[in-house]
Amino acid sequence: MAQRKPTSGGKPAAKKGTSRPAGKPGTGPAAGKTPAAKAGAASSAKAAGSLAKAGAASSAARKKPPTKPGKSIVNQKQTPWGMIATVAAVVAFAAAVIIVVVVTHKSSADNSDRYKLPELAAAKDIKGVLYHVEPQHNHVDGTVEYDRTPPTGGNHNPYYADCNGIVYAQAIANENAVHPLEHGAVWVTYREGLPANDVTTLATNVTGQDHVFMSPYPKLKSKVSLQAWGYQLFVDSVSDPRIPRFIAALAANPAITPEVDSAGQAASCTNPGFSAAPSTFGRPISAPQAPISASPSSSAGSSSAGSSSGTAPASGGAGSSAP
């Protein structure tokens, strides 16, 4: 068998077919295509894909409208019901106090304003009726100087004349007569010396009528005059149709009455003690007096219709302390 020739340098010659062919640049192991390199490249590609997906998801999330986070039972604030109830109670109490103060003030104002009531349309329609506001209404003793004759209001005696259909034979004191006007009465006066038949005719408008009374009046400028609180009418005939109209419109009418009762009606002015023993003109009385006996010569038109005899009520009876 032939022996192989040694190569130069003493190294055996390489076997044919065992040498690695020269590859293309960048494709061999020298170019980094080892298994580890391949794994790193795959990992990098995978990471890049994840980043891309994350970026796309982030962009999509930015485009979506924000949603309200759900309330957590743990983080949810508790409603302070105790404090709310306390505040509500304080507010309700304060409101109640304010209402009471307003109503009380209004009531007082309304009572004062009743002396400044507007003119009644039904009275204004009667030709010749005079109207004025009369704010003075204090109780006083003694005589009072009035700005109208006969007076239609003002300060007056606390003891009021009986006003329920009474016809007085003689002139009575202004101070006792004005007080019933405050209670919604109409005072019919006639000139002293008026013929008896005229007095009788005039009395038909008064006798038995609630909140109406009648008396002669010294030096009256007309035959007849009618007075209510703040209203007056002068006429020269006892048959004048305006007389019953005036009485119907104003007597016991709460719309013109300064003093009303708890039901809103004209206050009472019944006082039989006064009609039994009335005052005389210029001499007001503040309490019941001994009854005056009727004169035997008194005519039908000069006696007190509805007056009674007997002992007058003690001081403090009807009419003695009414406002």
C-alpha positions as CSV (number, residue, x, y, z in Angstrom):
1,M,0.0,0.0,0.0
2,A,1.3,3.4,-0.9
3,Q,1.9,5.8,2.0
4,R,0.7,9.3,2.1
5,K,3.2,11.9,1.7
6,P,3.6,14.2,4.5
7,T,2.9,17.8,4.0
8,S,5.3,20.5,4.6
9,G,5.5,21.4,8.2
10,G,5.0,17.9,9.3
11,K,1.2,18.2,9.6
12,P,-0.9,15.6,7.9
13,A,-2.9,16.8,4.9
14,A,-6.5,17.3,5.5
15,K,-8.9,14.9,4.1
16,K,-10.8,15.8,1.1
17,G,-14.3,16.7,1.7
18,T,-13.8,17.5,5.3
19,S,-13.0,21.2,5.0
20,R,-15.9,23.6,5.4
21,P,-16.8,25.3,2.2
22,A,-16.5,29.1,2.3
23,G,-19.8,30.5,2.7
24,K,-21.3,33.8,1.8
25,P,-20.5,36.6,3.9
26,G,-22.8,37.0,6.9
27,T,-24.3,33.5,6.5
28,G,-21.8,31.5,8.4
29,P,-21.1,31.0,12.0
30,A,-18.7,33.9,11.8
31,A,-21.6,36.1,11.0
32,G,-23.3,35.3,14.4
33,K,-25.9,32.8,13.2
34,T,-25.4,30.6,16.2
35,P,-28.4,29.1,18.1
36,A,-27.9,31.7,20.9
37,A,-27.9,34.5,18.4
38,K,-31.0,33.2,16.8
39,A,-32.8,33.0,20.2
40,G,-31.8,36.6,21.0
41,A,-33.1,37.8,17.7
42,A,-36.4,36.0,18.2
43,S,-36.6,37.5,21.7
44,S,-35.9,41.0,20.3
45,A,-38.5,40.6,17.6
46,K,-41.0,39.4,20.2
47,A,-40.3,42.3,22.4
48,A,-40.7,44.7,19.6
49,G,-44.0,43.2,18.7
50,S,-45.2,43.5,22.3
51,L,-44.1,47.2,22.4
52,A,-46.0,47.8,19.1
53,K,-49.1,46.2,20.5
54,A,-48.8,48.1,23.7
55,G,-48.5,51.3,21.8
56,A,-51.5,50.5,19.7
57,A,-53.5,49.6,22.8
58,S,-52.4,52.9,24.4
59,S,-53.5,54.9,21.4
60,A,-56.9,53.1,21.4
61,A,-57.3,53.7,25.1
62,R,-56.6,57.4,24.6
63,K,-59.3,57.6,21.9
64,K,-62.0,56.0,24.2
65,P,-64.1,58.4,26.3
66,P,-63.2,58.3,30.0
67,T,-65.5,56.1,32.1
68,K,-66.5,56.8,35.7
69,P,-64.8,54.5,38.1
70,G,-67.1,52.2,40.1
71,K,-67.7,53.2,43.7
72,S,-66.0,51.0,46.2
73,I,-68.0,50.1,49.3
74,V,-64.9,50.5,51.3
75,N,-64.0,53.9,49.9
76,Q,-67.7,55.3,49.8
77,K,-68.3,58.2,52.2
78,Q,-71.0,57.7,54.8
79,T,-73.9,60.3,54.8
80,P,-74.0,62.3,58.1
81,W,-77.7,61.9,58.8
82,G,-77.4,63.0,62.4
83,M,-76.0,66.4,61.4
84,I,-78.6,66.8,58.6
85,A,-81.4,66.1,61.1
86,T,-80.0,68.7,63.6
87,V,-79.7,71.4,60.9
88,A,-83.2,70.7,59.6
89,A,-84.6,71.0,63.2
90,V,-82.8,74.3,63.8
91,V,-84.0,75.7,60.4
92,A,-87.6,74.7,61.2
93,F,-87.5,76.3,64.6
94,A,-86.1,79.5,63.2
95,A,-88.9,79.6,60.5
96,A,-91.6,79.1,63.1
97,V,-90.2,82.0,65.2
98,I,-90.1,84.2,62.2
99,I,-93.7,83.3,61.2
100,V,-95.0,84.1,64.8
101,V,-93.2,87.4,64.8
102,V,-94.6,88.4,61.3
103,V,-98.1,87.3,62.1
104,T,-98.1,89.2,65.5
105,H,-96.7,92.3,63.9
106,K,-99.3,92.1,61.1
107,S,-102.1,91.7,63.5
108,S,-101.0,94.8,65.4
109,A,-100.6,96.7,62.2
110,D,-104.0,95.6,61.0
111,N,-105.7,96.7,64.3
112,S,-104.1,100.1,63.9
113,D,-105.0,100.4,60.2
114,R,-108.7,99.9,60.9
115,Y,-108.8,103.5,61.9
116,K,-107.5,104.4,58.4
117,L,-109.8,102.2,56.3
118,P,-110.5,103.4,52.7
119,E,-113.8,105.1,51.8
120,L,-116.6,102.6,51.3
121,A,-117.9,102.6,47.7
122,A,-121.5,102.2,48.8
123,A,-121.2,105.3,51.0
124,K,-119.4,107.2,48.3
125,D,-122.3,106.6,45.9
126,I,-124.7,108.5,48.3
127,K,-124.7,112.2,47.2
128,G,-123.5,114.5,50.0
129,V,-121.7,112.0,52.1
130,L,-118.5,113.4,53.6
131,Y,-115.6,111.1,54.4
132,H,-112.4,111.6,56.4
133,V,-109.8,109.5,58.2
134,E,-110.1,109.8,62.0
135,P,-107.0,108.2,63.6
136,Q,-107.6,109.5,67.2
137,H,-109.4,107.0,69.4
138,N,-108.1,107.2,73.0
139,H,-110.3,106.8,76.0
140,V,-110.4,110.0,78.0
141,D,-112.5,111.5,80.8
142,G,-114.0,114.9,80.7
143,T,-115.0,116.9,77.6
144,V,-113.2,116.7,74.2
145,E,-112.9,119.4,71.6
146,Y,-113.9,117.9,68.3
147,D,-113.2,119.2,64.8
148,R,-116.7,118.4,63.4
149,T,-120.2,119.0,64.7
150,P,-121.6,116.6,65.4
151,P,-118.4,114.6,65.8
152,T,-117.7,111.6,63.6
153,G,-114.9,110.1,65.6
154,G,-111.9,110.9,67.8
155,N,-111.0,110.5,71.5
156,H,-114.0,109.5,73.6
157,N,-115.3,108.4,77.0
158,P,-114.8,104.7,77.8
159,Y,-118.5,104.5,78.9
160,Y,-120.5,104.2,75.6
161,A,-124.1,105.2,74.8
162,D,-126.5,102.4,74.2
163,C,-126.8,102.2,70.4
164,N,-129.3,99.4,69.7
165,G,-132.3,101.2,68.3
166,I,-132.4,103.8,71.1
167,V,-134.1,107.1,70.6
168,Y,-133.0,109.6,73.2
169,A,-135.3,112.4,74.3
170,Q,-132.5,114.8,75.1
171,A,-129.1,115.6,73.7
172,I,-126.4,113.4,75.1
173,A,-122.7,114.1,75.5
174,N,-120.6,113.9,72.4
175,E,-117.9,111.9,74.3
176,N,-120.4,109.1,75.1
177,A,-122.0,109.2,71.6
178,V,-118.7,108.9,69.7
179,H,-117.7,105.6,71.4
180,P,-120.5,103.6,69.7
181,L,-119.4,104.9,66.3
182,E,-116.1,103.1,67.0
183,H,-118.2,100.0,67.3
184,G,-119.8,100.5,64.0
185,A,-123.0,102.4,65.0
186,V,-124.8,105.2,63.1
187,W,-125.8,108.2,65.1
188,V,-128.8,110.0,63.8
189,T,-129.1,113.6,65.1
190,Y,-131.8,116.2,64.5
191,R,-132.1,119.9,65.3
192,E,-133.6,120.7,68.6
193,G,-137.2,122.0,68.2
194,L,-138.0,119.8,65.3
195,P,-141.8,119.1,65.1
196,A,-142.9,116.0,67.0
197,N,-144.3,114.4,63.9
198,D,-141.0,114.8,62.1
199,V,-139.2,113.3,65.1
200,T,-141.6,110.3,64.9
201,T,-141.0,109.9,61.2
202,L,-137.3,110.0,61.6
203,A,-137.4,107.5,64.5
204,T,-138.9,104.9,62.2
205,N,-135.4,104.5,60.7
206,V,-133.9,103.9,64.1
207,T,-136.2,102.1,66.6
208,G,-135.3,98.5,67.0
209,Q,-132.4,98.8,64.5
210,D,-129.1,97.2,65.5
211,H,-126.2,99.6,65.9
212,V,-128.3,102.7,65.3
213,F,-129.3,105.4,67.8
214,M,-130.8,108.9,67.7
215,S,-130.8,112.1,69.7
216,P,-131.5,115.8,69.3
217,Y,-128.4,118.1,68.8
218,P,-128.1,121.7,69.8
219,K,-127.7,124.3,67.0
220,L,-127.5,121.7,64.2
221,K,-126.9,123.4,60.9
222,S,-129.5,121.2,59.1
223,K,-132.7,119.5,60.2
224,V,-131.0,116.1,60.3
225,S,-127.4,114.7,60.2
226,L,-126.1,111.2,60.2
227,Q,-122.7,110.1,61.6
228,A,-120.6,107.0,61.4
229,W,-116.9,106.7,62.2
230,G,-115.3,109.0,59.5
231,Y,-118.6,109.6,57.6
232,Q,-121.3,112.3,57.8
233,L,-124.4,113.3,55.9
234,F,-126.5,116.5,56.3
235,V,-130.1,116.5,55.0
236,D,-133.0,118.9,55.4
237,S,-135.9,116.5,55.3
238,V,-136.8,113.6,57.6
239,S,-138.1,111.8,54.6
240,D,-134.9,112.1,52.5
241,P,-134.3,108.7,50.9
242,R,-130.6,109.0,51.6
243,I,-131.2,108.5,55.3
244,P,-132.1,104.8,55.1
245,R,-129.4,104.3,52.5
246,F,-126.8,105.7,54.8
247,I,-127.9,103.5,57.6
248,A,-128.1,100.4,55.4
249,A,-124.6,101.0,54.0
250,L,-122.7,101.8,57.2
251,A,-124.5,100.5,60.3
252,A,-122.6,97.4,61.8
253,N,-120.6,97.1,58.6
254,P,-117.2,95.6,59.4
255,A,-115.7,97.2,56.3
256,I,-115.9,100.6,58.0
257,T,-115.9,99.7,61.7
258,P,-112.6,100.3,63.6
259,E,-113.4,97.9,66.4
260,V,-114.6,94.4,65.6
261,D,-115.1,91.3,67.7
262,S,-113.3,87.9,67.4
263,A,-115.6,86.9,64.6
264,G,-114.8,90.0,62.6
265,Q,-118.2,91.6,63.2
266,A,-118.9,95.1,64.5
267,A,-118.3,95.1,68.3
268,S,-121.4,95.3,70.5
269,C,-122.6,98.6,71.9
270,T,-125.5,97.4,74.0
271,N,-125.6,99.3,77.3
272,P,-129.0,99.5,79.0
273,G,-127.4,101.2,81.9
274,F,-126.7,104.2,79.8
275,S,-130.1,104.4,78.1
276,A,-131.7,104.2,81.6
277,A,-129.7,107.2,82.8
278,P,-128.1,108.9,79.8
279,S,-125.6,111.7,80.0
280,T,-126.5,115.3,79.0
281,F,-124.9,117.5,76.4
282,G,-121.5,118.8,77.5
283,R,-121.5,116.5,80.6
284,P,-120.1,113.1,79.7
285,I,-120.4,110.3,82.3
286,S,-118.0,107.4,82.9
287,A,-120.2,105.1,84.8
288,P,-123.9,104.2,85.3
289,Q,-125.9,106.9,87.0
290,A,-129.2,106.9,88.9
291,P,-132.0,106.5,86.4
292,I,-133.9,109.7,85.4
293,S,-137.7,109.5,85.7
294,A,-139.5,110.4,82.5
295,S,-141.4,113.7,82.6
296,P,-145.2,113.3,82.7
297,S,-145.5,115.7,79.8
298,S,-143.0,113.9,77.5
299,S,-144.4,113.4,74.0
300,A,-143.9,110.3,71.9
301,G,-141.0,112.0,70.1
302,S,-139.2,113.2,73.3
303,S,-139.0,110.0,75.3
304,S,-136.2,107.4,75.1
305,A,-137.5,104.4,73.1
306,G,-136.2,101.2,74.5
307,S,-135.0,102.7,77.7
308,S,-135.6,100.8,80.9
309,S,-136.2,101.8,84.5
310,G,-134.7,100.3,87.7
311,T,-131.3,100.2,89.2
312,A,-128.4,100.8,86.8
313,P,-125.7,98.2,86.7
314,A,-122.7,98.7,88.9
315,S,-119.5,100.3,87.6
316,G,-117.7,97.8,85.3
317,G,-121.0,96.6,83.7
318,A,-121.8,96.8,80.0
319,G,-120.1,99.7,78.3
320,S,-118.0,100.7,81.3
321,S,-114.7,99.4,80.1
322,A,-115.1,98.4,76.5
323,P,-112.4,99.9,74.1
